[in-house]
Amino acid sequence: MIQHIHIQGFKSLKDIYVNGTDNIQSFIGKNGSGKSNFFKAIQYFFENLIEENYSEDYYDQNNPFNYEMKIEIRFNLNGLINSNKRVAENKYIGKINKSLTELMEEDSITLILTQTKRKGLIWNLPYKYRYLIHNSHPFYFISTHETDFQKWDFVWEIIGSLGNIFDYEESTSFDKVFSGRAAENFGENINYIEEVFERSGYSLQKESNRSQLSSLYKLALRGSKVNQHGFELKYFSSGTNSLNYLKLMITLVEKLEKEKLKSPIIIIDEPELGLHAQYIDELKELLFSTEGIQFFVSTHSARYLAEAMRNEKSVYKFYFENEYSGLIKIPKLTDSRSRIIFSENEASLYLSSFILFVEGQSELEVFSNPRIRALFPILKKVGVSQTLTNSVLLQSLNPTKMNLPIPFLLVADIDKVLGNKNHQDQEKKETFKVLIKKKEEYSPLNKDYKRNLILNFISNRWLFDIIHKRILSYENNEFQIDVELGTINEQSREQYEKMIQDLKRYYEYFGVYLMFPTLEAALINEKNMQDFISVFSIDISDQEIPERELLFKLRQLVGGNSEDLKNRKLIKSNHSFSKTSGWITVFINAVFDDIEKEKSTKDKRSKFKEKFPDIYGIINKIDKMI
């Protein structure tokens, strides 16, 4: 089994290290991030173990002065040395076992391939040890992009490996397969063919023992061309052929591991290509239940990734930065609750370019709106997660805690960080007494969160400290309010608004965008409230309501809070404005009918910004962060 891999100067892999002995190592990342180069480096290592396949195609292209690349792989040979699989009967291993033991460190041996333009290929250990690794660690590489799953030569090669390669005698005569007159004819034909070749000056290059054994198996099985259910493979989909090919290959390699002295290594590049979800389930069930084989798998499948995380397997993410590939290991889900509820939806966020965390269904409805996403294509790169109210899931998805190089933004209503202590006190209902909330998982006022983030992300520390102290000083401040409407009175407004701005600015340091007071205020504002009244036929003809007062009443009608963080239904409507009624989509689409009258994309976005300035602000922030 491979214990670690260290690659330096190989194409975009300036310095990549993978450490882990899980039987399944999974790799994710965007196209071009380095996954294929990583697998190619491993393949190049094994291709040169016992024969030279030198190539200058793999040097660091970004540095013309770098003439060296290095691939180091450490193998654990515990199974080879201590196996019960008749090691003593193997003359080759017995011959070098003593020297091998002296080279090992804790039952492991490290092979290093160094390649320079001047000296070519240089190995740290001689051929006999590399030959041992070649035979004890058979290596198979399957790329679903390149493999022809209708041609099974590779499978027959594995079948040939099932024979006893070490003890196979070159003198074995194939005429033993026949008897009687058939044996005589076969022998005569062999002699005649040899004479013809000799007279012509030709000689036959000997096949390897593995190839000869493969031919024997084909002969015994009376064929080599594979059909399925009586039909040629071309009649089946590429996905069906791919799955069946991989299943048969893995089953054969598993027998190779059990019957012989082998620690097989299989690389599979994007096994999910062309597979229906049910087939992906079959494949991952096979991979995660197979023992004795070490798999290296690259994937873009959230379905596969979720299974890897739930099974606490090693998962790495490649990213591309400053012309080179970077690699991080994603922490395993140690909380059993996370493993239970971690699904394909959560795994898809690990594959996204940006994660937007929101509170509930309403925010999800806004940022998933097809017309908004069409106007702002950057949102197609964004994974939206409704997890702010689930601390367990938030722990397993927060890129900071999970060591993920993915930019993110949390969007929350301000009542998640700000409360009114007088809500339950009827005698003090005319005042707003400030409560600064500190227990939310994502709050920088939460000591654990602050300790993990503050030193890494705060550049203007002195300014941050000033705002931090000022926010804490707001605790227990009281503001006069309009009891009927829930708005802050004029004499308290300036100080109240300063507090809100401080809170928003403070939380932005930590990737939290606060909506004031709630999302409904971002959806209904001075510029579009007449659109809202028109779309939902709100009857206010018999009321003389000042514009600002009307705005607060409309927001509370759809479930939003006023400035004192309470909700009052002050206007009646026959329309349902529940969270699941779909009113948000109806309203946004109605406004878009007007927006799309503009001719250019620039003008459409300008009109959207006018109608929904806060929503535009969030999208603009996401665009800059990506």
TAURRA-V610345 format. One record per helix or strand of 2 or more residues. SS is the DSSP state (h for helix, s for strand). FROM is the first residue (numbers start at 1). TO is the last residue. If there is no record, write none. Layout:
SS,FROM,TO
SS,FROM,TO
This chain:
s,2,10
s,13,19
s,24,28
h,35,47
s,68,76
h,78,82
h,87,89
h,91,103
s,108,116
s,120,123
h,127,136
s,139,143
h,153,161
h,174,177
h,180,199
h,209,221
s,227,228
s,231,232
h,233,235
h,238,259
s,265,269
h,277,289
s,294,298
h,302,310
s,314,321
s,324,330
h,336,341
h,344,350
s,354,358
h,361,367
h,370,375
h,377,381
s,382,386
h,391,397
h,399,402
s,407,413
h,414,416
s,418,420
h,426,428
s,431,436
h,447,457
h,461,473
s,478,481
h,490,508
s,512,515
h,519,523
h,529,535
h,547,557
h,583,595
h,601,611
h,613,625
